[in-house]
């Protein structure tokens, strides 16, 4: 067995790596340290002193003694503890495919890895400058960040891809911020899918602040693995070792929505300012503070169809209140006029950015 030389191995470790490990093991930083010189962490009445002044000649020796003290307290082999400290210098990004054969085609595998890198590249650009359409993904720090990703061994063949993201700080960028932007972008994408209504242009600035860009969505679409008969693609992100991963699952219909979203941002979808008139057949608002959606039966190109109309809180409350009075009073359906941006998607017609609503008199 190869001898483990902790003095030599400690050259790879800094005080920030040890601090990150301590936080992941629920050690709490207290107020007894000395600014710029020493940090103190405590847990269950035990105290660890962590030297943070790299200019001191004893810096490396003090870090080594800190690691040995930790190993003694946690009753662990110093080799295992050192391995966890090194691993705490990376985030984990995993992709798992739900497929009956437990295999994916080689072209899908290659495409996935390219898409992962570009999703991270888009998130890195959005971290520096959040815009809905990134003209060129070639800024120095985001490119350097994406080039530092590496593909790790998968665990017991559970994952088709297991990426490591080094914890690094660049001139204007840190990997912590990029991971946060990526997570926020995935959460916002899932939220938009669940609402099942493509956002209006007035919402683009807010979306971009939450990590959404056309380039992010186009490359997230690459996770679909179209040639491998995958029912769903799952993403796991581990920010802190020993904590449960953040999980995101995208099914076939989710990727169809993402494709529609990409077309919208590429100005390829059919949309126009329109006035429509019809009967409301239903209202829905999972979050009353954020507004809601109404369904309207109206003639579209000579055929009666259902249009989903996204409304802000005040407009939604007005229409929902009118709809409720009709139903409670057992009155005949009455037509409402909406003006806004009408969009035709592959499976739906919807209206957003509503500019006016005309309710009939009772």
C-alpha positions as YAML, in Angstrom:
chain: A
units: angstrom
residues:
- id: 1
  name: UNK
  ca: [0.00, 0.00, 0.00]
- id: 2
  name: UNK
  ca: [1.32, 3.43, -0.95]
- id: 3
  name: UNK
  ca: [2.38, 5.55, 2.02]
- id: 4
  name: UNK
  ca: [0.21, 8.62, 2.61]
- id: 5
  name: UNK
  ca: [2.48, 11.63, 3.17]
- id: 6
  name: UNK
  ca: [0.15, 14.27, 4.64]
- id: 7
  name: UNK
  ca: [2.90, 16.90, 4.73]
- id: 8
  name: UNK
  ca: [3.35, 16.58, 0.97]
- id: 9
  name: UNK
  ca: [-0.36, 16.28, 0.21]
- id: 10
  name: UNK
  ca: [-1.21, 19.40, 2.21]
- id: 11
  name: UNK
  ca: [0.38, 21.52, -0.52]
- id: 12
  name: UNK
  ca: [-2.93, 21.08, -2.41]
- id: 13
  name: UNK
  ca: [-5.05, 22.48, 0.43]
- id: 14
  name: UNK
  ca: [-5.78, 26.01, 1.61]
- id: 15
  name: UNK
  ca: [-7.59, 27.29, 4.69]
- id: 16
  name: UNK
  ca: [-10.69, 28.02, 2.54]
- id: 17
  name: UNK
  ca: [-10.86, 24.32, 1.57]
- id: 18
  name: UNK
  ca: [-10.78, 23.29, 5.23]
- id: 19
  name: UNK
  ca: [-13.37, 25.97, 6.09]
- id: 20
  name: UNK
  ca: [-15.69, 24.64, 3.38]
- id: 21
  name: UNK
  ca: [-15.33, 21.12, 4.79]
- id: 22
  name: UNK
  ca: [-16.00, 22.32, 8.35]
- id: 23
  name: UNK
  ca: [-19.20, 24.07, 7.26]
- id: 24
  name: UNK
  ca: [-20.35, 20.93, 5.44]
- id: 25
  name: UNK
  ca: [-19.94, 18.99, 8.72]
- id: 26
  name: UNK
  ca: [-21.96, 21.55, 10.72]
- id: 27
  name: UNK
  ca: [-19.02, 23.23, 12.44]
- id: 28
  name: UNK
  ca: [-20.05, 26.79, 13.33]
- id: 29
  name: UNK
  ca: [-17.71, 29.77, 12.99]
- id: 30
  name: UNK
  ca: [-17.72, 31.72, 16.25]
- id: 31
  name: UNK
  ca: [-16.60, 35.22, 17.18]
- id: 32
  name: UNK
  ca: [-13.40, 34.26, 19.01]
- id: 33
  name: UNK
  ca: [-11.07, 34.45, 16.02]
- id: 34
  name: UNK
  ca: [-8.74, 37.25, 14.98]
- id: 35
  name: UNK
  ca: [-9.60, 39.08, 11.75]
- id: 36
  name: UNK
  ca: [-7.17, 38.24, 8.99]
- id: 37
  name: UNK
  ca: [-5.20, 35.84, 11.16]
- id: 38
  name: UNK
  ca: [-7.29, 33.11, 12.76]
- id: 39
  name: UNK
  ca: [-10.84, 31.72, 12.47]
- id: 40
  name: UNK
  ca: [-12.41, 29.60, 15.19]
- id: 41
  name: UNK
  ca: [-15.02, 26.87, 14.60]
- id: 42
  name: UNK
  ca: [-16.93, 24.94, 17.24]
- id: 43
  name: UNK
  ca: [-19.13, 21.86, 17.38]
- id: 44
  name: UNK
  ca: [-20.45, 20.07, 20.46]
- id: 45
  name: UNK
  ca: [-18.07, 21.96, 22.77]
- id: 46
  name: UNK
  ca: [-15.03, 21.16, 20.60]
- id: 47
  name: UNK
  ca: [-13.05, 24.04, 19.06]
- id: 48
  name: UNK
  ca: [-10.87, 24.08, 15.95]
- id: 49
  name: UNK
  ca: [-8.52, 26.99, 15.24]
- id: 50
  name: UNK
  ca: [-7.93, 27.64, 11.54]
- id: 51
  name: UNK
  ca: [-5.05, 29.88, 10.48]
- id: 52
  name: UNK
  ca: [-6.03, 32.11, 7.54]
- id: 53
  name: UNK
  ca: [-2.94, 34.32, 7.16]
- id: 54
  name: UNK
  ca: [-1.04, 32.71, 4.28]
- id: 55
  name: UNK
  ca: [1.95, 35.04, 4.78]
- id: 56
  name: UNK
  ca: [3.03, 33.35, 8.01]
- id: 57
  name: UNK
  ca: [5.95, 30.88, 7.70]
- id: 58
  name: UNK
  ca: [4.05, 28.37, 9.85]
- id: 59
  name: UNK
  ca: [0.93, 28.47, 7.60]
- id: 60
  name: UNK
  ca: [1.33, 24.97, 6.06]
- id: 61
  name: UNK
  ca: [2.35, 23.31, 9.33]
- id: 62
  name: UNK
  ca: [-0.59, 24.88, 11.16]
- id: 63
  name: UNK
  ca: [-3.04, 23.65, 8.48]
- id: 64
  name: UNK
  ca: [-1.56, 20.15, 8.76]
- id: 65
  name: UNK
  ca: [-2.04, 20.15, 12.53]
- id: 66
  name: UNK
  ca: [-5.62, 21.36, 12.05]
- id: 67
  name: UNK
  ca: [-6.36, 18.41, 9.73]
- id: 68
  name: UNK
  ca: [-4.75, 15.94, 12.17]
- id: 69
  name: UNK
  ca: [-6.81, 17.40, 15.04]
- id: 70
  name: UNK
  ca: [-9.95, 17.04, 12.94]
- id: 71
  name: UNK
  ca: [-9.14, 13.42, 12.11]
- id: 72
  name: UNK
  ca: [-8.63, 12.69, 15.81]
- id: 73
  name: UNK
  ca: [-11.89, 14.40, 16.81]
- id: 74
  name: UNK
  ca: [-13.97, 12.74, 14.06]
- id: 75
  name: UNK
  ca: [-12.22, 9.38, 14.61]
- id: 76
  name: UNK
  ca: [-11.36, 9.08, 10.93]
- id: 77
  name: UNK
  ca: [-8.28, 8.07, 9.01]
- id: 78
  name: UNK
  ca: [-6.37, 11.16, 7.89]
- id: 79
  name: UNK
  ca: [-6.37, 9.80, 4.30]
- id: 80
  name: UNK
  ca: [-10.19, 9.69, 4.24]
- id: 81
  name: UNK
  ca: [-10.51, 13.14, 5.80]
- id: 82
  name: UNK
  ca: [-8.03, 14.60, 3.32]
- id: 83
  name: UNK
  ca: [-10.00, 13.05, 0.42]
- id: 84
  name: UNK
  ca: [-13.22, 14.70, 1.65]
- id: 85
  name: UNK
  ca: [-11.47, 18.07, 1.98]
- id: 86
  name: UNK
  ca: [-10.21, 17.80, -1.60]
- id: 87
  name: UNK
  ca: [-13.68, 16.75, -2.83]
- id: 88
  name: UNK
  ca: [-15.19, 19.74, -1.03]
- id: 89
  name: UNK
  ca: [-13.31, 21.84, -3.61]
- id: 90
  name: UNK
  ca: [-15.77, 20.72, -6.27]
- id: 91
  name: UNK
  ca: [-19.51, 20.82, -6.93]
- id: 92
  name: UNK
  ca: [-21.15, 17.76, -8.45]
- id: 93
  name: UNK
  ca: [-23.49, 17.88, -11.46]
- id: 94
  name: UNK
  ca: [-25.06, 14.54, -12.43]
- id: 95
  name: UNK
  ca: [-27.34, 13.49, -15.23]
- id: 96
  name: UNK
  ca: [-29.44, 10.34, -15.08]
- id: 97
  name: UNK
  ca: [-31.59, 8.90, -17.87]
- id: 98
  name: UNK
  ca: [-34.75, 6.85, -17.29]
- id: 99
  name: UNK
  ca: [-34.57, 4.21, -19.99]
- id: 100
  name: UNK
  ca: [-35.61, 0.56, -19.92]
- id: 101
  name: UNK
  ca: [-32.35, -0.59, -21.52]
- id: 102
  name: UNK
  ca: [-30.15, 1.37, -19.08]
- id: 103
  name: UNK
  ca: [-28.16, 2.51, -22.11]
- id: 104
  name: UNK
  ca: [-28.06, 5.53, -24.35]
- id: 105
  name: UNK
  ca: [-26.71, 5.88, -27.85]
- id: 106
  name: UNK
  ca: [-23.17, 7.15, -28.31]
- id: 107
  name: UNK
  ca: [-24.29, 10.20, -30.32]
- id: 108
  name: UNK
  ca: [-26.66, 11.16, -27.47]
- id: 109
  name: UNK
  ca: [-23.83, 10.76, -24.96]
- id: 110
  name: UNK
  ca: [-21.53, 13.04, -26.95]
- id: 111
  name: UNK
  ca: [-24.30, 15.57, -27.52]
- id: 112
  name: UNK
  ca: [-25.19, 15.56, -23.79]
- id: 113
  name: UNK
  ca: [-21.65, 16.42, -22.74]
- id: 114
  name: UNK
  ca: [-21.52, 19.29, -25.21]
- id: 115
  name: UNK
  ca: [-24.88, 20.54, -23.92]
- id: 116
  name: UNK
  ca: [-23.76, 20.37, -20.29]
- id: 117
  name: UNK
  ca: [-20.70, 22.50, -21.03]
- id: 118
  name: UNK
  ca: [-22.78, 25.06, -22.95]
- id: 119
  name: UNK
  ca: [-25.45, 25.22, -20.22]
- id: 120
  name: UNK
  ca: [-22.70, 26.07, -17.73]
- id: 121
  name: UNK
  ca: [-21.21, 28.54, -20.22]
- id: 122
  name: UNK
  ca: [-24.59, 30.28, -20.61]
- id: 123
  name: UNK
  ca: [-25.06, 30.39, -16.82]
- id: 124
  name: UNK
  ca: [-21.57, 31.88, -16.41]
- id: 125
  name: UNK
  ca: [-22.37, 34.63, -18.92]
- id: 126
  name: UNK
  ca: [-25.73, 35.29, -17.23]
- id: 127
  name: UNK
  ca: [-23.92, 35.62, -13.89]
- id: 128
  name: UNK
  ca: [-21.84, 38.48, -15.30]
- id: 129
  name: UNK
  ca: [-24.57, 40.09, -17.42]
- id: 130
  name: UNK
  ca: [-28.14, 38.74, -17.25]
- id: 131
  name: UNK
  ca: [-29.75, 39.15, -20.68]
- id: 132
  name: UNK
  ca: [-32.38, 37.06, -22.43]
- id: 133
  name: UNK
  ca: [-30.24, 36.65, -25.57]
- id: 134
  name: UNK
  ca: [-26.46, 36.29, -25.19]
- id: 135
  name: UNK
  ca: [-24.95, 37.56, -28.44]
- id: 136
  name: UNK
  ca: [-21.56, 35.85, -28.05]
- id: 137
  name: UNK
  ca: [-20.64, 33.27, -25.43]
- id: 138
  name: UNK
  ca: [-16.94, 34.07, -25.57]
- id: 139
  name: UNK
  ca: [-16.13, 36.19, -22.52]
- id: 140
  name: UNK
  ca: [-12.80, 35.23, -20.97]
- id: 141
  name: UNK
  ca: [-13.88, 34.21, -17.44]
- id: 142
  name: UNK
  ca: [-16.98, 32.18, -18.45]
- id: 143
  name: UNK
  ca: [-14.92, 30.33, -21.11]
- id: 144
  name: UNK
  ca: [-12.20, 29.59, -18.55]
- id: 145
  name: UNK
  ca: [-14.84, 28.36, -16.10]
- id: 146
  name: UNK
  ca: [-16.41, 26.00, -18.68]
- id: 147
  name: UNK
  ca: [-13.00, 24.71, -19.75]
- id: 148
  name: UNK
  ca: [-12.28, 23.68, -16.14]
- id: 149
  name: UNK
  ca: [-15.23, 21.26, -15.91]
- id: 150
  name: UNK
  ca: [-14.31, 17.60, -15.88]
- id: 151
  name: UNK
  ca: [-16.18, 14.34, -16.31]
- id: 152
  name: UNK
  ca: [-15.79, 12.05, -13.29]
- id: 153
  name: UNK
  ca: [-16.47, 8.34, -12.96]
- id: 154
  name: UNK
  ca: [-20.14, 7.48, -12.65]
- id: 155
  name: UNK
  ca: [-21.36, 5.78, -9.49]
- id: 156
  name: UNK
  ca: [-22.36, 2.13, -9.94]
- id: 157
  name: UNK
  ca: [-23.59, 2.94, -13.46]
- id: 158
  name: UNK
  ca: [-26.49, 4.94, -12.01]
- id: 159
  name: UNK
  ca: [-25.59, 8.09, -13.92]
- id: 160
  name: UNK
  ca: [-24.74, 8.52, -17.57]
- id: 161
  name: UNK
  ca: [-22.70, 11.60, -16.71]
- id: 162
  name: UNK
  ca: [-21.08, 12.73, -13.48]
- id: 163
  name: UNK
  ca: [-19.40, 16.13, -13.76]
- id: 164
  name: UNK
  ca: [-17.18, 17.94, -11.29]
- id: 165
  name: UNK
  ca: [-17.15, 21.73, -11.10]
- id: 166
  name: UNK
  ca: [-13.99, 23.07, -9.44]
- id: 167
  name: UNK
  ca: [-14.56, 25.71, -6.77]
- id: 168
  name: UNK
  ca: [-12.58, 28.54, -8.34]
- id: 169
  name: UNK
  ca: [-12.57, 32.32, -8.45]
- id: 170
  name: UNK
  ca: [-11.71, 34.13, -11.67]
- id: 171
  name: UNK
  ca: [-11.18, 37.87, -12.22]
- id: 172
  name: UNK
  ca: [-14.88, 38.75, -12.25]
- id: 173
  name: UNK
  ca: [-16.51, 35.39, -11.60]
- id: 174
  name: UNK
  ca: [-16.72, 32.64, -8.99]
- id: 175
  name: UNK
  ca: [-17.96, 29.11, -9.51]
- id: 176
  name: UNK
  ca: [-20.26, 29.50, -6.48]
- id: 177
  name: UNK
  ca: [-22.13, 32.28, -8.27]
- id: 178
  name: UNK
  ca: [-22.33, 30.31, -11.53]
- id: 179
  name: UNK
  ca: [-23.79, 27.28, -9.74]
- id: 180
  name: UNK
  ca: [-26.36, 29.54, -8.04]
- id: 181
  name: UNK
  ca: [-27.30, 31.05, -11.43]
- id: 182
  name: UNK
  ca: [-27.63, 27.56, -12.94]
- id: 183
  name: UNK
  ca: [-29.83, 26.34, -10.08]
- id: 184
  name: UNK
  ca: [-32.01, 29.45, -10.29]
- id: 185
  name: UNK
  ca: [-32.33, 28.99, -14.06]
- id: 186
  name: UNK
  ca: [-33.44, 25.37, -13.65]
- id: 187
  name: UNK
  ca: [-35.96, 26.33, -10.95]
- id: 188
  name: UNK
  ca: [-37.39, 29.13, -13.10]
- id: 189
  name: UNK
  ca: [-37.60, 26.80, -16.11]
- id: 190
  name: UNK
  ca: [-39.52, 24.20, -14.10]
- id: 191
  name: UNK
  ca: [-41.82, 26.91, -12.69]
- id: 192
  name: UNK
  ca: [-42.57, 28.22, -16.20]
- id: 193
  name: UNK
  ca: [-43.25, 24.67, -17.45]
- id: 194
  name: UNK
  ca: [-45.65, 24.04, -14.56]
- id: 195
  name: UNK
  ca: [-47.53, 27.25, -15.37]
- id: 196
  name: UNK
  ca: [-47.71, 26.01, -19.00]
- id: 197
  name: UNK
  ca: [-47.82, 29.54, -20.38]
- id: 198
  name: UNK
  ca: [-44.96, 31.10, -22.31]
- id: 199
  name: UNK
  ca: [-43.96, 34.42, -20.74]
- id: 200
  name: UNK
  ca: [-44.58, 37.77, -22.39]
- id: 201
  name: UNK
  ca: [-41.80, 40.13, -23.40]
- id: 202
  name: UNK
  ca: [-42.50, 42.27, -20.35]
- id: 203
  name: UNK
  ca: [-41.28, 39.32, -18.24]
- id: 204
  name: UNK
  ca: [-37.97, 38.85, -20.09]
- id: 205
  name: UNK
  ca: [-35.90, 41.14, -17.82]
- id: 206
  name: UNK
  ca: [-37.08, 39.27, -14.72]
- id: 207
  name: UNK
  ca: [-36.43, 35.89, -16.36]
- id: 208
  name: UNK
  ca: [-32.90, 36.88, -17.34]
- id: 209
  name: UNK
  ca: [-32.20, 37.90, -13.73]
- id: 210
  name: UNK
  ca: [-33.12, 34.32, -12.79]
- id: 211
  name: UNK
  ca: [-30.62, 32.70, -15.15]
- id: 212
  name: UNK
  ca: [-32.87, 32.24, -18.20]
- id: 213
  name: UNK
  ca: [-31.45, 32.97, -21.65]
- id: 214
  name: UNK
  ca: [-32.13, 31.58, -25.09]
- id: 215
  name: UNK
  ca: [-28.72, 29.87, -25.05]
- id: 216
  name: UNK
  ca: [-29.41, 28.29, -21.66]
- id: 217
  name: UNK
  ca: [-32.71, 26.81, -22.88]
- id: 218
  name: UNK
  ca: [-31.36, 25.68, -26.27]
- id: 219
  name: UNK
  ca: [-28.64, 23.65, -24.58]
- id: 220
  name: UNK
  ca: [-30.92, 22.37, -21.82]
- id: 221
  name: UNK
  ca: [-33.00, 20.98, -24.70]
- id: 222
  name: UNK
  ca: [-29.94, 18.83, -25.53]
- id: 223
  name: UNK
  ca: [-30.59, 16.84, -22.33]
- id: 224
  name: UNK
  ca: [-33.59, 15.22, -24.03]
- id: 225
  name: UNK
  ca: [-31.50, 12.37, -25.57]
- id: 226
  name: UNK
  ca: [-33.93, 12.02, -28.46]
- id: 227
  name: UNK
  ca: [-32.40, 8.88, -30.01]
- id: 228
  name: UNK
  ca: [-32.32, 6.73, -26.86]
- id: 229
  name: UNK
  ca: [-36.02, 6.31, -25.94]
- id: 230
  name: UNK
  ca: [-35.60, 8.11, -22.62]
- id: 231
  name: UNK
  ca: [-38.80, 8.76, -20.65]
- id: 232
  name: UNK
  ca: [-37.23, 11.42, -18.43]
- id: 233
  name: UNK
  ca: [-33.86, 13.04, -17.81]
- id: 234
  name: UNK
  ca: [-32.94, 13.76, -14.21]
- id: 235
  name: UNK
  ca: [-30.39, 16.29, -12.96]
- id: 236
  name: UNK
  ca: [-28.78, 16.24, -9.51]
- id: 237
  name: UNK
  ca: [-26.62, 19.04, -8.14]
- id: 238
  name: UNK
  ca: [-24.59, 18.65, -4.95]
- id: 239
  name: UNK
  ca: [-23.34, 21.98, -3.61]
- id: 240
  name: UNK
  ca: [-22.28, 20.78, -0.17]
- id: 241
  name: UNK
  ca: [-20.94, 17.29, 0.48]
- id: 242
  name: UNK
  ca: [-23.14, 15.12, 2.74]
- id: 243
  name: UNK
  ca: [-26.20, 17.26, 2.04]
- id: 244
  name: UNK
  ca: [-29.10, 15.95, -0.09]
- id: 245
  name: UNK
  ca: [-28.76, 16.86, -3.79]
- id: 246
  name: UNK
  ca: [-31.04, 19.32, -5.54]
- id: 247
  name: UNK
  ca: [-33.06, 17.35, -8.09]
- id: 248
  name: UNK
  ca: [-34.74, 18.37, -11.35]
- id: 249
  name: UNK
  ca: [-36.63, 16.03, -13.69]
- id: 250
  name: UNK
  ca: [-37.57, 16.82, -17.29]
- id: 251
  name: UNK
  ca: [-39.96, 14.62, -19.26]
- id: 252
  name: UNK
  ca: [-40.71, 14.57, -22.99]
- id: 253
  name: UNK
  ca: [-43.52, 17.14, -22.77]
- id: 254
  name: UNK
  ca: [-41.23, 19.41, -20.72]
- id: 255
  name: UNK
  ca: [-38.68, 19.44, -23.52]
- id: 256
  name: UNK
  ca: [-41.48, 20.24, -26.00]
- id: 257
  name: UNK
  ca: [-42.31, 23.29, -23.88]
- id: 258
  name: UNK
  ca: [-38.62, 24.26, -23.75]
- id: 259
  name: UNK
  ca: [-38.47, 23.97, -27.54]
- id: 260
  name: UNK
  ca: [-41.47, 26.32, -27.85]
- id: 261
  name: UNK
  ca: [-39.79, 28.69, -25.41]
- id: 262
  name: UNK
  ca: [-36.59, 28.67, -27.52]
- id: 263
  name: UNK
  ca: [-38.59, 29.37, -30.68]
- id: 264
  name: UNK
  ca: [-40.26, 32.28, -28.93]
- id: 265
  name: UNK
  ca: [-36.94, 33.78, -27.90]
- id: 266
  name: UNK
  ca: [-35.64, 33.25, -31.44]
- id: 267
  name: UNK
  ca: [-38.69, 35.13, -32.78]
- id: 268
  name: UNK
  ca: [-39.73, 32.02, -34.71]
- id: 269
  name: UNK
  ca: [-43.13, 31.54, -33.08]
- id: 270
  name: UNK
  ca: [-46.29, 32.95, -34.57]
- id: 271
  name: UNK
  ca: [-47.52, 35.84, -32.45]
- id: 272
  name: UNK
  ca: [-49.52, 39.00, -33.07]
- id: 273
  name: UNK
  ca: [-51.37, 41.75, -31.23]
- id: 274
  name: UNK
  ca: [-55.00, 40.66, -31.33]
- id: 275
  name: UNK
  ca: [-58.46, 41.23, -29.93]
- id: 276
  name: UNK
  ca: [-60.47, 38.14, -29.08]
- id: 277
  name: UNK
  ca: [-64.00, 37.77, -27.71]
- id: 278
  name: UNK
  ca: [-65.45, 34.72, -26.05]
- id: 279
  name: UNK
  ca: [-66.81, 32.90, -23.02]
- id: 280
  name: UNK
  ca: [-64.62, 32.13, -20.01]
- id: 281
  name: UNK
  ca: [-64.82, 28.41, -19.19]
- id: 282
  name: UNK
  ca: [-62.44, 28.27, -16.24]
- id: 283
  name: UNK
  ca: [-60.00, 30.17, -14.03]
- id: 284
  name: UNK
  ca: [-56.91, 28.94, -12.23]
- id: 285
  name: UNK
  ca: [-54.45, 30.61, -9.86]
- id: 286
  name: UNK
  ca: [-51.96, 28.44, -7.90]
- id: 287
  name: UNK
  ca: [-50.51, 31.65, -6.42]
- id: 288
  name: UNK
  ca: [-53.12, 34.39, -6.03]
- id: 289
  name: UNK
  ca: [-50.43, 37.03, -5.46]
- id: 290
  name: UNK
  ca: [-48.88, 36.29, -8.87]
- id: 291
  name: UNK
  ca: [-52.11, 36.42, -10.89]
- id: 292
  name: UNK
  ca: [-53.48, 33.46, -12.80]
- id: 293
  name: UNK
  ca: [-54.79, 31.95, -16.02]
- id: 294
  name: UNK
  ca: [-58.26, 31.99, -17.56]
- id: 295
  name: UNK
  ca: [-59.55, 29.75, -20.36]
- id: 296
  name: UNK
  ca: [-61.59, 31.39, -23.10]
- id: 297
  name: UNK
  ca: [-63.64, 29.67, -25.83]
- id: 298
  name: UNK
  ca: [-63.44, 31.85, -28.94]
- id: 299
  name: UNK
  ca: [-63.43, 31.53, -32.73]
- id: 300
  name: UNK
  ca: [-59.89, 31.34, -34.17]
- id: 301
  name: UNK
  ca: [-59.62, 31.22, -37.97]
- id: 302
  name: UNK
  ca: [-63.21, 29.99, -38.29]
- id: 303
  name: UNK
  ca: [-62.92, 27.29, -35.62]
- id: 304
  name: UNK
  ca: [-63.91, 27.55, -31.94]
- id: 305
  name: UNK
  ca: [-60.86, 26.90, -29.77]
- id: 306
  name: UNK
  ca: [-59.74, 27.34, -26.18]
- id: 307
  name: UNK
  ca: [-57.21, 30.10, -25.53]
- id: 308
  name: UNK
  ca: [-55.23, 30.25, -22.29]
- id: 309
  name: UNK
  ca: [-54.87, 33.85, -21.13]
- id: 310
  name: UNK
  ca: [-52.23, 34.80, -18.57]
- id: 311
  name: UNK
  ca: [-53.24, 37.73, -16.36]
- id: 312
  name: UNK
  ca: [-51.58, 39.74, -13.60]
- id: 313
  name: UNK
  ca: [-53.19, 39.88, -10.15]
- id: 314
  name: UNK
  ca: [-55.52, 42.85, -10.68]
- id: 315
  name: UNK
  ca: [-56.82, 41.64, -14.07]
- id: 316
  name: UNK
  ca: [-57.13, 38.06, -12.85]
- id: 317
  name: UNK
  ca: [-59.11, 39.13, -9.77]
- id: 318
  name: UNK
  ca: [-61.44, 41.18, -12.00]
- id: 319
  name: UNK
  ca: [-62.13, 38.35, -14.46]
- id: 320
  name: UNK
  ca: [-62.31, 35.63, -11.78]
- id: 321
  name: UNK
  ca: [-64.74, 37.76, -9.77]
- id: 322
  name: UNK
  ca: [-66.96, 38.27, -12.82]
- id: 323
  name: UNK
  ca: [-66.83, 34.54, -13.64]
- id: 324
  name: UNK
  ca: [-67.73, 33.65, -10.05]
- id: 325
  name: UNK
  ca: [-70.76, 35.96, -10.06]
- id: 326
  name: UNK
  ca: [-72.05, 34.40, -13.28]
- id: 327
  name: UNK
  ca: [-71.77, 30.91, -11.85]
- id: 328
  name: UNK
  ca: [-73.22, 31.73, -8.43]
- id: 329
  name: UNK
  ca: [-76.10, 33.66, -10.00]
- id: 330
  name: UNK
  ca: [-76.80, 30.89, -12.52]
- id: 331
  name: UNK
  ca: [-76.68, 33.46, -15.29]
- id: 332
  name: UNK
  ca: [-76.09, 32.70, -18.96]
- id: 333
  name: UNK
  ca: [-72.45, 32.83, -20.11]
- id: 334
  name: UNK
  ca: [-71.40, 36.32, -21.19]
- id: 335
  name: UNK
  ca: [-68.61, 37.18, -23.61]
- id: 336
  name: UNK
  ca: [-65.50, 39.09, -22.52]
- id: 337
  name: UNK
  ca: [-63.14, 40.97, -24.86]
- id: 338
  name: UNK
  ca: [-59.36, 40.66, -24.37]
- id: 339
  name: UNK
  ca: [-56.60, 42.55, -26.20]
- id: 340
  name: UNK
  ca: [-53.05, 41.24, -26.05]
- id: 341
  name: UNK
  ca: [-50.32, 39.20, -27.70]
- id: 342
  name: UNK
  ca: [-51.74, 36.01, -29.24]
- id: 343
  name: UNK
  ca: [-49.38, 33.07, -29.68]
- id: 344
  name: UNK
  ca: [-49.83, 29.77, -31.47]
- id: 345
  name: UNK
  ca: [-47.83, 26.91, -30.01]
- id: 346
  name: UNK
  ca: [-47.71, 23.35, -31.26]
- id: 347
  name: UNK
  ca: [-50.34, 22.17, -28.79]
- id: 348
  name: UNK
  ca: [-51.95, 25.35, -27.55]
- id: 349
  name: UNK
  ca: [-52.99, 28.91, -28.27]
- id: 350
  name: UNK
  ca: [-52.35, 31.48, -25.58]
- id: 351
  name: UNK
  ca: [-52.50, 35.21, -24.92]
- id: 352
  name: UNK
  ca: [-50.01, 37.18, -22.82]
- id: 353
  name: UNK
  ca: [-49.21, 40.86, -22.22]
- id: 354
  name: UNK
  ca: [-52.93, 41.67, -22.03]
- id: 355
  name: UNK
  ca: [-53.42, 45.42, -22.54]
- id: 356
  name: UNK
  ca: [-57.20, 45.71, -22.00]
- id: 357
  name: UNK
  ca: [-60.23, 43.72, -20.84]
- id: 358
  name: UNK
  ca: [-63.85, 44.63, -21.52]
- id: 359
  name: UNK
  ca: [-66.46, 43.01, -19.28]
- id: 360
  name: UNK
  ca: [-70.13, 43.03, -20.26]
- id: 361
  name: UNK
  ca: [-72.81, 44.52, -18.06]
- id: 362
  name: UNK
  ca: [-74.97, 42.08, -16.08]
...
